[in-house]
Amino acid sequence: MPVLQITDEGFRLDDEPFRIISGGLHYFRVHPSQWADRLRKARLMGLNTVETYVPWNLHQPRPDEFRLDGGLDLPAFLDLAAAEGLHVLLRPGPYICAEWEGGGLPSWLLADPGILLRSQDPRYLAAVDAYFERLLAPLQRHLSTNGGPVIAVQVENEFGAYDGDTAHLVHLEQLLRRCGVDVPLFTCDQPADLVRGSLPGVLATVNFGSRSEQGLAALRAHQPNGPLMCTEFWIGWFDRWGGHHVVRDAAQAAQELDTLLATGASVNLYMFHGGTSFGFTNGANDKHTYRPTVGSYDYDAPLDEAGDPTEKYQAFRQVIAKYAPVPAEPVPGRAAKIGSAAVQLTSSAQLFANLSALGAAVRAERPLTMEQLGQDFGYVLYQTALPSAGPVLLEVGSVRDRAQVFVDGQPIGVLERENHERAIAFTVPRADAVLSVLVENQGRVNYGSGVHDRKGLLGRALLDGTELTGWSSRPLPLTALDGLAFAETGAAPVGPTFHRGTVRIDEVADTFVHLPGWTKGNVWINGFHLGRYWSRGPQRSLYVPGPVLRPGANEITVLELHAAHGALTVELRETPDLGPTEE
């Protein structure tokens, strides 16, 4: 592969002027069996490059564990990009934002109560150094200087919006070089943050979604020479629970892209294909109010969540053709989908009756956080005995993020961080009644200082002003459901319950799970965790990648945290429902 050069006049590749026309495609948000399909569609739209982040929290889930396999086989993804003739912009972080859980920073960092993330804190730097050494060694052959597709690597991510400590960026730049990264480096920031987030000697780029000429003018004022590039050209947006599905008019977005390319600048579309934050991997925002992000990362992108071309794909392809060669091959149509299947969930397993199969309780005087328990995602169940009967007021220091409260297994109410709730009144039926508090991590904050987002019950728990002690804290990561004891469903169970059923499929294809009448919980198919559902919306379906399914019997498991209204049935449909587009 040719090596990218940065000159005062612009980019050059193989000693010829070069314009980067790229699109975001996160390998970790796409089933690995579908990587080749998405990359081919990127090339057919006219892209010459794809961009991807790298999620530290998945690659190194524990300090002594490192993964580069399966859906995290980044070298395989890079090989496929090269086979398609695409260059790659690599954005390894260590912080990535991306509406991803914790901005990609692993939760085990937060087990140290005083650590300062994204800083010169020696504890943080030691962890970053160790991670980059393990991540970057297997990627050496993928650098363009060694014949691979990676033409440039980003230093951190939008650091100017977080801090202005140039020393930290210098450390990361030197670390990348020490780990063998000898391709050009770049930073990216929004126009107002360019001064704080850039680094002398490293190419600065800018992020925006409109007013291209003003954004590029700000970059040129900051960096008088060199290529102009928008690293995140926002052509859509993400959704949050309780909001609406955000869309952007295709014609308007195409006009903005035309305006940008007319200046001669390079671009990376954010996103070309959004994909899905499967399982518990969605992030959240907290600008004085906590707002968790939905699992779909459709992003109203040129390829939708299932990888099908949208109106934006066609509109952008026409714009790109004005400035660069576009393959003459026809654009792929919409792939076949499975639909019109109702699946009865005929057996159930109550969560409270299966605790020993889901996690081991840890005793302590106060509730332990997820991070203290060594847990990344999922739920924690806190339990203690209540000293006496009668009306009481329970107060907790902080709920992170949603707590269901039970007494002797009976639901009492819900406390939500989003609503700033941390107290609940109820009546205790007897002395030594068991108080159970099931807390859901709805996604660690992925932007700003809120990345220091510890989960569970934080601080002291008070009962009528007196501290409650003697707690058990049981991690429920729900990574394995094999040990659950299912029985045929009779009357609708009270409290959180797993429901299971089977659907037979003749020919495997993508589909969408719809859960009309269900309230809140999670869905697995053949053990693959699709993600969360919530009647609050806007998202009302979950994408099922075809490779998750198999010919014959397929097992669907639903954890309903509250109650399903009506028959215990889910539906497979050909189309998604991402919710209304206006509030």
N, C-alpha and C positions, 0 to 999 in steps of 0.2 A: 504494500500500500504506500502511496506517496505520503510525504511528511508535510504537515501544515506549517507555513511560515507566516509570521506577522511582520508586516512592513509598515512604513509610514503611510503608504497609499492604500493598504488593505491586506486581505488574506491572499496568499499564493499557495498553490498546491501543484507539485510537479513542475515548478517554475512557471506556472501559468496563473493569471488572476483567477480567484475562486470566491464564490459566494456560498455560504452555508445556508441551505434551505432544509431545515430540520423539523422534526416533530417529536413530542414527548411520548414515550412508550415504556412504561415501567414493567419490567419482566416479572416482578413479584406481584403484580396485579392481574396477571394473565396466566392461565394454565399453560404449563410448558409445552404441552402438545399443540398449543395454538400459536406459539411464538412465530413459527415460520410463516403462517398465514398472515399475521398482522404485519410482519416485516415486508412481505411481498406487496401488500396493499399500500404500505408506506411508499415503496418505490414507484408503484403504479400511479400514485397521486402526484408524483413529481419530486418527492423528497430525495435528497442525496445523502441525508444524515438522519440518524435518530438519536434522541437523548434519553438517558435514564439516570435516575437516582439509585443509590445503594442503601438498603435499610440495615443499619448496624444491629438493631434489636432482633432481627430475624437471623442474621448471619452469626451473631454471637449471643445467643439467648442466656448464657451463663458465662462468667469470666473464664472458666476452664473448658468451654465448648465452642467449637467453630464449625459452621456448616457452609458447604458449597456444593450442595447436591439437590436433586429433584427440582422443585420450583425455585430453588436458590442457586442453580447451576449457572452463575453468571458467565463463566468461560464458554459454556455451550451456547448461551444467548449471543455472545459476541461472535462466535464462529458462524452462527446463522446469519447475523447481520452482514458479516464479511461475504458469505456465500451469496447474499442478495445484492452485493455490490454497494452496500451502504456504509458510510462512515459513522462513527459514534462519538457523541459528547458524553463523557462520564462524569457524574456528579456524586462523588463518594461521601460527601458530608465532611465530618462525621454527623452533623446536624443537617437534615434535609427538608424539614417542614412537611410539604406534600400532603397536608391533611391526613397524615399518617400518625399512628399512635406514638405520642411523645416526640414527634418530629424525627423518629428513627433512633432516638437515644435509648439505650437499653435501660429497663427499669431497675436493674440491679445497681446501677450507679446511685440511685436514690436511697439505697439501704444505709448509706452514710448520711446522717442527718445534717451535716454541715457543708456538704459538697456544693460547689458553685459550678454549674454546667456552662459550657461554651466560654470558658475563662482560662486564665493562667493558673488556676488551682492545681497544684502538683498531683493531686489524686485524680483529677479529670484528665490531665495531660498524660499521665502514666497509662491510663486505660485507653486513650486514643492512640498513643504510640504503639501499644501492643496490638490493638485491633488493625491498624493500617499495615503493620508489618506482616500480619497473617493474611490480610485481604489482598494486598498489592503484589506479593510474591507470585501467586499463581496467574496474575494478570499481565506479567511482563511481556509474554509473547503476543499479547493482544494490542500492545502499543504500536502505533504506526511506524515508529523508529525500528521496530522489529518485524515489520511486515503485517501488522494487525490493523484492525479498523479504528482504534481509538485515536482520534486526532487531537483531542484537547481534554483537559481535566480541570474541574472546578475546585477552587479553594473555598471551603465552607459553603455557606448559602445565606444570602441576604443578611450578612453580618451587620451591615450598617443600621438595620432596623432594630438591632438588639444591643449593640455596644459599639464603642469606637476605639477599642484597644487594639491598635495596630500590631502590638507585640504578639497577640494571639494569632493573627493572620500570618505573621512572619514565622511563628513556630510551625504552623500547619504547612506553609509553603516549603520550609526547610525539611519537614518530615516527608512530604511527598517526594522531594528530590532525593532525600536519603534512601527512600524506599524504591528508587529506580525509575520514577516517573520523569522522563526526559522529553515529553511532548509539551507544547505550550500550555500554560495555566491561565485561568481567567477567574474573575469574581463577577457576581451579578447582584444588583441592588435596584430598588426603585429610585426614580430621579432625585428625590429629596435626600436620599441616603448615600449617594455616590461617594461623597467625601469621607464619610465615616467607614464605609465598607470596602474601599479599594485599597490597593497595595502597590507601592512603587515598584515598577518593573514587571507588573502582572497586568494583563489586559483587563480593563474594566468593561463590563457590559451592563445593559439596563433592562428593567422589566416594566411592562405596561400592557394595557389592553386597548387603548384608544389614544387619540391625539399623538400619533406617531411622530410627527414632525417636531412637536415640542419635547417629547421624550428624548429623541435623538439629538436635538439641539442641546439639551442639558448634558448629555453624555459628551458631546463634542466640546462644550465649554469646559468640562472637567478634564477631558483627555483630548488635547488639540490635534494629535496625530494618531494614526492607526485605524484599524477597522471599526466600523460602527456595527453593533449587533444588539438585537433584542433577544435575550436568552429565554425570557418567558413572555411570549405574546399571548395574552389571555383571550382566548376565543370563546370561552364558556365560563362556567363557575361550578362550585360544589354546592351541595345541599346540606341542610341541618335538620335534625328532628324538630318538628313543630313549625317548620318554615314552609316554603313552597319550592317547587322544582324550578331551578333557575335555567332559563334558556336565553340565547342571544340570536337575533335575526341573522340568517345565513348571508343575505345580501349585504347587510350592514357590516358584518365581520369580514366578508370578502373585500368590500371597499376599503376597509382599514388596512387589510393586508396589501392591497394594491398600492395604497398610499405609502406604506412602509417600504415595499420593494422598489417603488419608483425612486426612492432616495439612493438606491444602491446598497442599502444595508443588508446584512445577513439577519436571519430570523430562526427562532425555534418556536414552533407552535406549542402552546401549553393548553390543552393536550392534543396530540394527534389521535390517541386512543387512550381513554381513561382507565377502562377496566373496572375492577372490583376490589374493594378492601375486604377480602374474605375474613371469616371468623370474627375475631375481636380486634382487628388491626386498624379500625378507623380512628382518627384523631378527634380533636375538639378545639374550640376557641374559648377564651375567657377574657373578655374585655369588660370586666366588672360583673358580667353574668356568664355562667358556664353554658356553652352551646355545643353539644356533641354532634359530630358529622355522621351522616347516614353511611351505610356500607357501599351503596352504588357509587362508583366514581365515573359515571357516564360522561359528565362534564359538558354535555351538549357538544361533543367533539365530532370531527369528521368521520371517525368510526364510532358507532355507539357501543354500549356496554358489551354487547354480544359480538362485536367486531364487524358489523354490517355497515357499509357506506351510507352516509346520511346526505341530506341536501348540502351540507357544508363541504363534504368531500368533493362533490361535483363543482361547487362554486369556487373552492380553493384551487382545484386542479386547473380550471380555466384561467384563474389569475396567474398561477405559477407558470403556465404555458406562455405567457407574455414575456417572461424574463429568463426562462431556462427550458431546456429540452424536457418534454414529458413523454414517457413511453407510449407507443402507439397501441399497445395491447388494450383490449376492452376492460372496462372496470367490472370487477366481480359483482354479481347481484347478491341479494339477501340469501343467506344460507337457510336450508330447511330447518324447521323447528318441530318439536313434539308439542302437541296440544290436545285439548278436549279430553283430559283424563282426570277424573275425580278419584282421590285415593282415600279410602277409609282407614283411619288409625285405630286399630282394633285392640291394642294392648297398651297398658300404662304401667309406670313405675313412679311412685311418689318420691320426690327428692329427699324429704326428711326420713323416709324409710330406707334410703340407700346411701346414707352419708359415708359409711365405712368404705364403700366401693369408689368413692369420689375424692377422698382426701382425708388425711390424718389431722386430728385436732391438736393444737398446741395450747397448753395452759399458761396463763400469765395473769398478773393482777389487773392489767389494763388491756383493752383490745389492741392487737398487733396489726400494723399496716400490712398491706400486700408485700411491700418491699422487705419488711422485716421477716416475713414468711418465705421469702425467696420466690415469690409468685409474680408472673408477668401480667396475665390477663384473666378475665373471668369474674368469679364471685368469691366472697368470703362470708362464711356463716359464723356469726358471733352469738354465743349463748352464755347465760348466767342465771342463777336462781334469784328470784325476787323475795325479799325478806318477809313481807307481810301482805295481807289482803287489803283491798280498798282502792279508792281513786288515787292516782299518782300522776306526776309529770316527769317524763323522761327527757333529759337534755343531753346532747352530745356536742363535743367540741366542733366537729365538722363532718359532714357526710360527703364521701367521695366515691360514688356520685349519686346513687339512688338506693335507698334502704327500704326494704319491706319489713315491717315489724309484726311479730307474732307473739302471742302468749299461749303456752300449752298447745302450740300448733295452729291456733286460730288467728286469722289475719286481723290486725288492729288498725293498720294504716300505712302510709308511705311518706317518707321524707326525701325531698329532692333537692340536690345542690342547686339545680337550675333555678329553683324558686327560693333559694336562700333559707331553706327549712332545716331546723336542727332540734326541734322540740315537738313532743307529742304527748297528749293526755289520754289516759285510758284507766280502766278499772281492773285490778288484779283479782282473780277469782278465789285465790287461796294462797297461804304462805308456801314458799318454795316452788311456786309456779315457775316454769321455764320461760325466760325471755329469749327469743331468737330474733336476730337482726340479720337479714340476708342483704348484703351490699354488693351492688353491681358496679364494676369499673366500666363506665360507658365510653371510655377513650381518654387517654392522657392528653393534656393540652399540647398542641404542636407549634405554637407561635408565641413569641415574647417570653417574658420572665416566668410565665405560667408553666413552662416546661418542667419546673420543679414541682411536679404534680403527683404527690403520693396518694395512694388509694386505700379505701376501707373506711373504718371509723377512726378519726384522728382526735387525739386529746382525751380528756377525761369524760366519762359518762356519769351523769348525776341523776339520782332519783329523789325528787323533792329536795334538791339542794345538797344531798349527801352522795359522795362518790360510791358508785357501784364497783365492786372489785370481784376477783375470782372468775375471770372470763376464760372461755375456750374460744380459740380463733381457728377456724377450719378452712384452709384454702380449697377452693373448688374451681380449678382451672378448666375442667371439662375437656381435657385433651384426650381422654379415653373413656368410652361409655360401655365397654365390654362387660363390666361386672354388674350392671344394673339388673335387678330381678323384675322382669316384666310379667304381668298377669293379664288375662282378658279383662277388658274394660267393662265395669258395671256402671254404677252411679258415678256421676262426675265427681272426681276427687276434690277435696279442699286443699288449697295450697299448691305450691310449685310442683309440677308433674311432667314427666317425660311421657310422650305418646309415640307409638310406633306402628307403622303399617308397611305394606309391600305393594309395589306397582310393577307389573310386567311390561317390558318394552321390547318390541321386535327389532327395531332399527334405531341405533343410538344417534342422537342429535342434541343440539342445545334446546333448552326449554326454560320456562320461568315458573317458579312456585308462587302461587297466590294463596293467601290465608284469610279469606273472608270470615268474619265472626271471631277471629282470634284476637288476643289483646296485646301481649308482649312476650318476647322470648327469642329462641334461637332455633335454627333448622340445620340438620345434617342429612346428607344423602350418601349412603354407602360409607359412612364414617367421615366424609369430607364436610367440614364446617362451612356452610354457605355464608352465614352471618346472622344478624339480628333482624327481627321484624317488630313493628310497633304500630298499633292502630292510630297513634298520633299522626303518622305520616310525616312528610309527603310520600316517601317510598312505600309501595304496597305490594311489591313482588320482589323475589330474589332470583338472580340469574344463576342458572345451572349450566356449567360448561359440559358439553357433550362427553368429553373424556372422563368425567366423573361417573357416568352411567355405564351400564353393561347390558348386553342382550340377555333377556330373561328377567329374573327377579331383582328388584332394586329396593333397598330398605330406606325408608324415610323416618327420621326421628325428629320430633318437635318437643322442645322444652317450653311449656307455657307457664309463665310466672304467676298468672292470675286465674283467668277462666276463659274457656272458649264458649261462645254463645251459639247454640245450635249443635248440629252434628259434628263429630270430631273428624272433619274431612278437610283435606287440602286439595288444591287443583293445580294441574300442570297446564299451562297455556302457552300459545305461540308468541304472545306479545307481552311486554312488560307494562307495569303501571308505576311510573315514577312520581305521580301525583300532579295536582293542579299547578299551573305555571304562574298564577297570581294569588296573592294573599287576600 
